[in-house]
Amino acid sequence: MEKNANNTSSAALQVKGNWNQIKGKIKQQYAHLTDDDLLYEEGKEDELYGRIQKKTGKTKEEVKSWIDKL
């Protein structure tokens, strides 16, 4: 579990650092997502993924993978 937590932290830091750029790319592909849907709060990445998942119909893993590729 510790290894998984570290991977999550690394991914979260990467997302945090590039979030404005990533958010713009997400909005280009899914214009119906609002700023509230894409609100990044440190420590609440799962909630962010959940909001995107709900609006796009993708699984949580698909959302994470898709964002990692942006």
C-alpha positions as CSV (number, residue, x, y, z in Angstrom):
1,M,0.0,0.0,0.0
2,E,2.8,2.4,0.8
3,K,4.1,2.1,-2.8
4,N,0.7,2.9,-4.2
5,A,0.4,5.9,-1.9
6,N,3.7,7.2,-3.3
7,N,2.6,6.7,-6.9
8,T,-0.6,8.6,-6.1
9,S,1.3,11.5,-4.6
10,S,3.7,11.7,-7.6
11,A,0.7,11.7,-10.0
12,A,-1.1,14.3,-7.9
13,L,2.0,16.6,-7.8
14,Q,2.3,16.3,-11.6
15,V,-1.4,17.1,-12.1
16,K,-1.2,20.0,-9.7
17,G,1.8,21.5,-11.4
18,N,0.2,21.4,-14.9
19,W,-3.4,21.8,-13.9
20,N,-4.3,25.0,-15.8
21,Q,-2.8,23.6,-19.0
22,I,-4.5,20.2,-18.5
23,K,-7.8,21.9,-17.6
24,G,-7.7,23.8,-20.9
25,K,-7.2,20.6,-22.9
26,I,-10.1,18.9,-21.0
27,K,-12.4,21.8,-21.7
28,Q,-11.5,21.6,-25.4
29,Q,-12.6,17.9,-25.5
30,Y,-15.5,18.2,-23.1
31,A,-16.9,21.7,-23.3
32,H,-19.8,20.8,-21.0
33,L,-17.5,20.4,-18.0
34,T,-17.6,23.6,-15.8
35,D,-14.9,25.3,-13.8
36,D,-16.6,23.7,-10.7
37,D,-16.3,20.3,-12.3
38,L,-12.6,20.9,-12.9
39,L,-11.8,22.5,-9.5
40,Y,-8.5,21.2,-8.3
41,E,-8.1,20.9,-4.5
42,E,-5.0,19.4,-3.0
43,G,-5.8,16.1,-1.3
44,K,-9.1,15.8,-3.1
45,E,-7.9,14.4,-6.4
46,D,-10.3,11.4,-6.1
47,E,-13.3,13.9,-5.9
48,L,-12.0,15.6,-9.0
49,Y,-11.7,12.3,-10.9
50,G,-15.2,11.4,-9.8
51,R,-16.7,14.6,-11.1
52,I,-15.0,14.1,-14.5
53,Q,-16.0,10.5,-14.5
54,K,-19.6,11.3,-13.9
55,K,-19.8,13.9,-16.6
56,T,-17.8,11.9,-19.3
57,G,-19.1,8.4,-18.6
58,K,-15.5,7.1,-18.3
59,T,-14.3,4.8,-15.5
60,K,-12.0,6.3,-12.8
61,E,-9.0,4.5,-14.3
62,E,-9.8,5.8,-17.8
63,V,-10.0,9.3,-16.4
64,K,-6.7,9.0,-14.6
65,S,-5.0,7.5,-17.6
66,W,-6.5,10.1,-20.0
67,I,-5.3,13.0,-17.8
68,D,-1.8,11.5,-17.4
69,K,-1.5,11.4,-21.2
70,L,-2.6,15.1,-21.6
